[in-house]
Amino acid sequence: MQTNRDEPTDADADADVNGDLDVLIVGGGPVGLAARVLLERWGVRTLLVERHRELSPFPRSRLVNVRSMEILRQLGLAERVTAVAFPAKFGRIRFRDTLRGPDFATAAMVGVREPIPQSPVIGVVTSQDRLEPLLLGAAGGEVRFGTELVAVREDTDGVLADLADREHGTAARVRARYLLAADGAASTVRRLLGIGTYGPGALGRTTTVVFDADLADWSDRQPAGMYVTAHGSFLPLYPEGGWGWFGPTPEGVAHTDWAALVRGALGASDPLEVDVLRVQHWTMNAFVADRLREGRTLLAGDAAHAVPIVGGLGMNTGIGDVHNLCWKLAGVLQGWAAPALLDTYAPERHPVADRVLEQSVANTRLMAQVQSHRSAQLSADATLPPPGGTELPWTDQYFAQLGLVLGAVYDSEAVYGSEAGESPGATGATGATAATGATGATEARGDHGQAATDAAGDRGAAPTDATGAHGPTATDAAGARGAAPTDAAGALGPTATDAAGAHRTAPPNAAGPPGPTPTDYTPTPHPGHRLPHLWLTPTRSTLDALGEHFTLFTAGPPGEFPGIPWPLHVEPLTRPHAEALDLGPADALLVRPDGHVGARFTGSPLSPDTLATALTAITGGRRPD
């Protein structure tokens, strides 16, 4: 792999190439920061570079969903994130004519408004600028702010990256064995590598106004994480105060009175002081990268998939990307996995990105329909139905989204017993499901990653997230990826094009839309699925047994597995817990470090050789020395 580069030249770059670096992380948003924490816990040496001089001052993403909170619990951060978030009662979306008018519709965010039986944690409504400092402080690896990657090339030993410090006019060159690109929707790395994208592209221009107003007491009586009105949407930013408004960018931006615009959308009969703090204009994007890997470079987060903010999927999907990837990088770097393990990253995460794009686009269209439907009612006749009687263009079933948040299913060589992976031979997968129930209803809000320009000169990328609906399970490798949605104004967004002109509305080799998929989530211990949550003690979940190792859940006493050269923890289960996972007395369940079931052993006591055969297959087909 060789890229063209404008700067720096060989003469400009520092001659001291760092040869001790395992992974260079490009991008200091929540996805890059989460990758840094995950890799450090594995003992992987990292350097993170971020072109901006500091963490983003904008709220941007608004929801940390239940799956991301499970990952943060594993990292020891869930309680700290919850401490700076809104109370659970704000896990709701309200639809109104104006902010201070009555609801004409409302829906709770599943897994945020109240606990669910399928998880030991609850999602939270919080702002990205509260999450990022916690992630930054959770690891000690070097971080260079104000440092931009300007060129990258690969040789037989790794990746060679040229870095530029724009403020000080200096340059450096670093060598790493791998590069993890989490540098956002306008990814420099993706552009340098010539990786194209597919999907609807740019859906339209949006403006966010951050302002202060005396709404705290009112909001506490009618709490919501988001209020959708016919005049734009409102979001409380922090528990102690602060608000955001966002909507389609109006004509004549330079002459817009933003305080007056916000006051009009408030619908207050009494004058209300509105103090505008910041205005940001940005583009809502909708695309997925053609490839998630190019040699030793891997894309994650918005660099891999930029999705509309409605539904809160972008950041959370990106955190899922690096949770899937980092244990694989650690295994390859530490020698207990073959390089072929990295080949499973794209087959596992690309289908998830496709489905998230599809659903986020549908959420955007749905929100536009709700707003236009109500606006038409308001303008057509003075005799309007009561707010509670407005007919809405959705059903409760449509809003169910746990199947997407918790129900991603991996089918690759890293799943022993999947269609792609090696057959488990004498052992096999069963057809039962875990004892916990299924559910669905709404989830809303929070991601980021849209290319943006800030009127105040601050960092680009979408500042705040919306909410919305959600649905299908991410199991289809082909995905329903091709339909171009309407933007918030109901018009088809223009097609986006990357620097190489390689953007399409349809994916490469699209297989057509899949059949209908359920929106509900039913926990199952089958290979490829997320391990079901069960309470092993009043405070310890099956998910808490996971860590920087494979976890073997056994139905009987813990066996001995001498000579196993993989990181392994054995977790014996009581009989009720084993039965809840459909394990007989001699059965066992092998779970990968990312919480997905890697193999299931049934019928006879598990031998070290059988376990080693499964682990060899999962980790790239080569047994470590």
Secondary structure, DSSP 8 states (H G I E B T S, - for coil): ------S--TTTS-S--EEEEEEEEE--SHHHHHHHHHHHHTT--EEEEESSSSS--S-B--EE-HHHHHHHHHTT-HHHHHHTS--GGG-EEEEESSTTS-EEEEEEBTTTSS--TT-SS--EE--HHHHHHHHHHT--SEEEETEEEEEEEEETTEEEEEEEETTTTEEEEEEEEEEEE---TT-HHHHHTT--EEEEEEEEEEEEEEEE-S-HHHHHHS--SEEEETTEEEEE--TTS-EEEEEE--S-GGG--HHHHHHHHHT-SS----EEEEEEEEEEEEEEES-SEETTEEE-GGGTEE--STTS-HHHHHHHHHHHHHHHHHHHHHTSS-GGGGGGHHHHHHHHHHHHHHHHHHHHHHHHHHHHHHHHHHHH-SS---GGG---S--HHHH--HHHHT-----STTSTTSSSS---TT--------SS--B--B---------EEETTS---S--B---------S--SS-S-----B-TTSSB------TTS-EESS-TT---------SSB----STTSB----BSSSS-BGGGG-SSSEEEEESSS----TT--S-EEEEE--HHHHHHTT--TT-EEEE-TTSBEEEEE-SS---HHHHHHHHHHHTTS----
